[in-house]
């Protein structure tokens, strides 16, 4: 067969302005000059604590595999079983013909696990977070959002076209003033459960009290708490001992669960409404049923993983003992080392990589300007020796920089 040929057409330009392509190139160059250009690293191995990336063997503190399940043999075997039983694609959205018996079983199991009436499964956490707010609120609604919420929550609020009020991080006093001034009928408070770049936990009890007092919904993104916090890893909401019909629980399944996807759980009424009105649920092909099959096994592993959670807490304590005063306050697997300057954060990350350690540099817009950092992600699979190696390298480079 002859190779296809394509004609390249020039981009139209005006005499006084650069071409569209040139303008993009200039903006990319500006990002690079500000140490803000993002690059991908190619990984040539499974998600483990030691990986091969671009020809280098690296001790990784870069993944969200908090319980070390991403390469667990039980899950690999269940993926093969699921593919044999269900194939590799669902073929349609949930509301057409893509909702299989294994999807139904997973939704029921997830709802039961987090203590809710019902749940809906989504292909990604981003889809789940942009699903809720546009379905529950419109132009006349008001959303009250923590300033450090994940980008998917920010986008979900914008898509709702409701009025958005952003309160200072974890400042419930400021939030209460905003709620007291609201005259909207439909109100929603939205917050991460565990904040993805700071690692701290939201004041969930206070948020729920405010939701009840001001007749508001409370949406909690528990992407980084699910599987890690609470009894049997049921999440940050369970850790706080909260139950309420006002709570809408979202969590991802590609972090502690080690697989992929996400879910939203709550009352039957809210889930029925989302099924009718949530565009990301209605118009997206259902996740492959083989993944739903794997996730049922992952949920069983999470429930029985107290030993892994204990090991993770030990590694967190070890890291913080080894770097006193250097890390942001966090009791979770996310341990940020604040650097401030973008270039300095990149340089420190590169120096660690030269020593065979992978800790990513996080820069704006993921974090506020002036707060570039190294985001150290710990896993139950990390050993005491591995964390000690990281501590020694960070101490060495910190001393060299002073």
Secondary structure as the mmCIF struct_conf table of DSSP 4:
data_model
#
loop_
_struct_conf.conf_type_id
_struct_conf.id
_struct_conf.beg_label_comp_id
_struct_conf.beg_label_asym_id
_struct_conf.beg_label_seq_id
_struct_conf.end_label_comp_id
_struct_conf.end_label_asym_id
_struct_conf.end_label_seq_id
HELX_LH_PP_P HELX_LH_PP_P1 UNK A 2 UNK A 4
HELX_LH_PP_P HELX_LH_PP_P2 UNK A 7 UNK A 12
TURN_TY1_P TURN_TY1_P1 UNK A 15 UNK A 16
BEND BEND1 UNK A 17 UNK A 17
HELX_RH_AL_P HELX_RH_AL_P1 UNK A 20 UNK A 33
TURN_TY1_P TURN_TY1_P2 UNK A 34 UNK A 35
STRN STRN1 UNK A 43 UNK A 43
BEND BEND2 UNK A 45 UNK A 45
BEND BEND3 UNK A 47 UNK A 49
STRN STRN2 UNK A 50 UNK A 53
TURN_TY1_P TURN_TY1_P3 UNK A 54 UNK A 55
STRN STRN3 UNK A 56 UNK A 60
TURN_TY1_P TURN_TY1_P4 UNK A 66 UNK A 67
BEND BEND4 UNK A 68 UNK A 68
TURN_TY1_P TURN_TY1_P5 UNK A 70 UNK A 71
HELX_RH_AL_P HELX_RH_AL_P2 UNK A 73 UNK A 86
BEND BEND5 UNK A 88 UNK A 88
BEND BEND6 UNK A 92 UNK A 92
STRN STRN4 UNK A 93 UNK A 93
HELX_RH_PI_P HELX_RH_PI_P1 UNK A 94 UNK A 98
HELX_RH_AL_P HELX_RH_AL_P3 UNK A 101 UNK A 113
TURN_TY1_P TURN_TY1_P6 UNK A 114 UNK A 115
BEND BEND7 UNK A 117 UNK A 117
STRN STRN5 UNK A 118 UNK A 122
BEND BEND8 UNK A 123 UNK A 123
HELX_RH_AL_P HELX_RH_AL_P4 UNK A 125 UNK A 136
TURN_TY1_P TURN_TY1_P7 UNK A 139 UNK A 140
STRN STRN6 UNK A 142 UNK A 146
TURN_TY1_P TURN_TY1_P8 UNK A 147 UNK A 148
HELX_RH_AL_P HELX_RH_AL_P5 UNK A 151 UNK A 160
TURN_TY1_P TURN_TY1_P9 UNK A 161 UNK A 161
STRN STRN7 UNK A 163 UNK A 167
TURN_TY1_P TURN_TY1_P10 UNK A 169 UNK A 170
HELX_RH_AL_P HELX_RH_AL_P6 UNK A 172 UNK A 181
BEND BEND9 UNK A 185 UNK A 186
STRN STRN8 UNK A 187 UNK A 192
BEND BEND10 UNK A 193 UNK A 193
STRN STRN9 UNK A 194 UNK A 194
TURN_TY1_P TURN_TY1_P11 UNK A 196 UNK A 198
STRN STRN10 UNK A 201 UNK A 201
HELX_RH_AL_P HELX_RH_AL_P7 UNK A 204 UNK A 213
TURN_TY1_P TURN_TY1_P12 UNK A 214 UNK A 215
STRN STRN11 UNK A 217 UNK A 221
TURN_TY1_P TURN_TY1_P13 UNK A 223 UNK A 228
BEND BEND11 UNK A 229 UNK A 230
HELX_RH_3T_P HELX_RH_3T_P1 UNK A 231 UNK A 233
HELX_RH_AL_P HELX_RH_AL_P8 UNK A 236 UNK A 239
TURN_TY1_P TURN_TY1_P14 UNK A 240 UNK A 241
TURN_TY1_P TURN_TY1_P15 UNK A 245 UNK A 246
STRN STRN12 UNK A 247 UNK A 252
BEND BEND12 UNK A 253 UNK A 255
TURN_TY1_P TURN_TY1_P16 UNK A 256 UNK A 257
BEND BEND13 UNK A 258 UNK A 259
STRN STRN13 UNK A 262 UNK A 266
HELX_RH_AL_P HELX_RH_AL_P9 UNK A 268 UNK A 277
HELX_RH_AL_P HELX_RH_AL_P10 UNK A 279 UNK A 282
TURN_TY1_P TURN_TY1_P17 UNK A 283 UNK A 283
BEND BEND14 UNK A 284 UNK A 284
STRN STRN14 UNK A 285 UNK A 285
HELX_LH_PP_P HELX_LH_PP_P3 UNK A 286 UNK A 288
HELX_RH_AL_P HELX_RH_AL_P11 UNK A 289 UNK A 303
TURN_TY1_P TURN_TY1_P18 UNK A 304 UNK A 304
HELX_RH_AL_P HELX_RH_AL_P12 UNK A 306 UNK A 322
TURN_TY1_P TURN_TY1_P19 UNK A 323 UNK A 326
BEND BEND15 UNK A 327 UNK A 327
BEND BEND16 UNK A 329 UNK A 329
BEND BEND17 UNK A 332 UNK A 333
STRN STRN15 UNK A 334 UNK A 340
BEND BEND18 UNK A 341 UNK A 341
HELX_RH_AL_P HELX_RH_AL_P13 UNK A 342 UNK A 354
TURN_TY1_P TURN_TY1_P20 UNK A 355 UNK A 356
STRN STRN16 UNK A 357 UNK A 358
STRN STRN17 UNK A 361 UNK A 362
TURN_TY1_P TURN_TY1_P21 UNK A 364 UNK A 365
BEND BEND19 UNK A 366 UNK A 367
TURN_TY1_P TURN_TY1_P22 UNK A 369 UNK A 370
STRN STRN18 UNK A 372 UNK A 377
TURN_TY1_P TURN_TY1_P23 UNK A 380 UNK A 381
HELX_RH_AL_P HELX_RH_AL_P14 UNK A 384 UNK A 401
#
